[in-house]
Amino acid sequence: MATKVLKEMDGRLITRDQTRPVWVGKVQIGGGAPVSIQSMTITKTHDVEATVEQIHRLEQAGCEIVRVAVPHKEDALALKAIKEQISIPLVADIHFDYRLALMALEAGVDKIRWNPGNIRDPDKVERIVKEAKERKVPIRIGVNAGSLDPDLLMKYGGPTPEAMVESAAKEIGLLEKWGFEDIVVSLKSSDVMDMIQAYLLFAQRFAYPTHLGVTEAGPLPEGLVASAIGIGTVLAHGVGDTIRVSLSADPVEEVHAAKMILRSVGLRREGVRIIACPSCGRCEVDLFELVEQVKARTQHIVEPLDIAVMGCVVNGPGEARIADLGIAAGRGKAALFVEGEVVGTIKEGDVVGALVELAEKIAEKRRQSPDDRFEQ
């Protein structure tokens, strides 16, 4: 069972599980490290050029660990070339053929992942474990509700949270038998409530770090909603050390979604957060257009910054005052707020330009003096 600890995040005290630290290349998972963001390529891994290009796009979006599928020998043979051209840790997704795992380890991957039972021969599992241990490469036990052992399905009457935790426990026991403890565990299900319960049950029994995700979450926006509820709920209970949002979309969207989830539960602060009202009959400006323009023109900012784009004088001044920067719009004009103070009134047509200019100034000020407040 993981120890509960209090951590300060953005001025708040939150409870987090103190799990065993595991290093995936240069990224620490667990042990109090920040929750890391993962994704998986959708290219054919043996197509080195396409795979590397996609990994670079993922890294630019904020991905910190990337996984590639290794179903064939030619994929395993491509891993070394891929590894040499990227800077984030590389995870090899292995199923059924233990030789591919050994090839991946020889190629220098930073982590191996497999589903419990997909490599059934204990002698073959032992060979992988011994090689991983010698190279200090961790293993993720990837429990998935869609591929549980038939005996467990019969025992529990289906892919229940209890069945998933027992599946993980059996595989953990096998790895521990050979003195291997650099283990990360995932317990994924397409059923959000089962996924939540499985992770919470697991955390009551083990101190190994967990990789959170709702498997086969689906397309946008359904997949994002399911993932936000599942991952967000588990994180809110203090459980979870690394996440992947599984979407039927460009994997870059998974990274953007993961960042939003972490920011919403107070575990990340980088980048611009747009605070905006949903609009109503009181609104006297084209709020939706303002929001889209401000969002599009501030995506390059990596410093944590809240911008409020509010459409009326009811809640607008209060939200704009709380944000780092914001406007409360009226008919054809808006009150401009900078760090809680009204600094002037601007025309509707000047709102976007003014907000973007000030946002860049505040971001630059924070880059140079992170503890100083912005002075106009």
Secondary structure, 3 states (H helix, E strand, C coil): CCEEEEEEECCEEEEEEECCCEEECCEEECCCCCCEEEEECCCCCCCHHHHHHHHHHHHHHCCCEEEEECCCHHHHHHHHHHHHCCCCCEEEECCCCHHHHHHHHHHCCCEEEECCCCCCCHHHHHHHHHHHHHHCCCEEEEEEHHHCCHHHHHHHCCCCHHHHHHHHHHHHHHHHHCCCCCEEEEEECCCHHHHHHHHHHHHHHCCCCEEECCCCCCCCCHHHHHHHHHHHHHHHCCCCCEEECCCCCCHHHHHHHHHHHHHHCCCCCCCEEEEECCCCCCCCCCHHHHHHHHHHHCCCCCCCEEEEEECCCCCHHHHHHHCCEEEEECCCEEEEEECCEEEEEEEHHHHHHHHHHHHHHHHHHHHHCCCCCCCC
